[in-house]
């Protein structure tokens, strides 16, 4: 194994992640990277292994073949051998096309992790972009604009959904560069815009807190935090790209929120073989609650478990002004597929015991979580089932959301800040 090849591969991954200098990565970044690698390759490289690879922990042994193959696949190659062959071919091809001094050649060979070098721009074209997930990208930091030369602002035009957003931008580029705006974490929402103009509009179909992005070619240069609010509670049936929005009197009552199968059928949406989801949101309608002093509880029920909905997955989302808290519950037999997001990094049921989040969801199930010191505690039916570290960012909860597989009901929603109730419903 060539050390230079490994450094080259790690530099490609750094460029694709776009998280900045890896010397500034924190513990949660390696947890998120572990989740991203597992998501794409179905192989788990522990956060401690990743810290060793990036030189954060002293370790004199060479990586295993499995580790090298997994990293190469994550970067877009078939395996480690395919990467090293392509890397070698790229070096030869590029050197034959570029007239460079011997000193510059030595510099690139010795410092193959330099992200601005021509070598890695060439390799990145060959490697292509990696797939990334919603919850992974939430962990990215906003790129710096030290000279303040890039203008990027957002303005929603309404509080209802759908909601058009006006992007105002001004960026100086080379004539051959392309400028893009991306609505969120999802690369499919990236649109090439006219670099000579300064406004672009786009439609958001779901509420929440977004990290809109402005970039050149494949590089994100500026991010703008963007809240898409709701007017009170919003209920919908999942469809893509445009969900089916419901009137409040169709899903709300004094007893809570409910979208039964009869209402879904009424909207001409089949419940099989793959059931749709139902969603509820309330975003931007109460004062922010700091993650360091919150307490949240509610009751949920999902009595639809036919066919592909056997796991009865329920996502409970606490939107923050940075990274959300997401609590997932399911039928008892499906806990291996559960994930938590604690406002900073993933906790997967693949390598953590999340069995406490399995329940008989055909019955009302009380789900709660709260901050206690530097931890977040999670409760099912008032029983403590899990603890995770609390991210030490100054995040504030600004919205609540639910996603059900099939049908779903919610009641007794309560969000407290210390001893003060900030939001309560049903």
Secondary structure, DSSP 8 states (H G I E B T S, - for coil): --HHHHHHHHHHHHHHHT---GGG--HHHHHHHHHHHHHHHS----HHHHHHHTTSS---S---HHHHHHHHHHHT-SSHHHHHHHHHHHHHHHHHH----HHHHHHHHHTTT-TTSHHHHHHHHHH------HHHHTT------TT---EEEEEES-SSSSEEEEEEEE----TT--EEEESSS-GGGEEEE-TT--EEEEEE-S-EEEEEEEEETTEEEEEEEEEE--SS-EEEE--SSS-EEE-HHHHEETTEEEE-HHHHHHTT----SS--EEEEEEESSS--EEGGGEEEEEEEE-----GGGTT--EEEEEEESSS-EEEEEB-GGGGGG-EEEESSSEEETTSS--GGGB--TTS-EEEEEEEETTEEEEEETTEEEEEEE---S--EEEEEEEEEES-EEEEEEEEEETTEEEEEE-
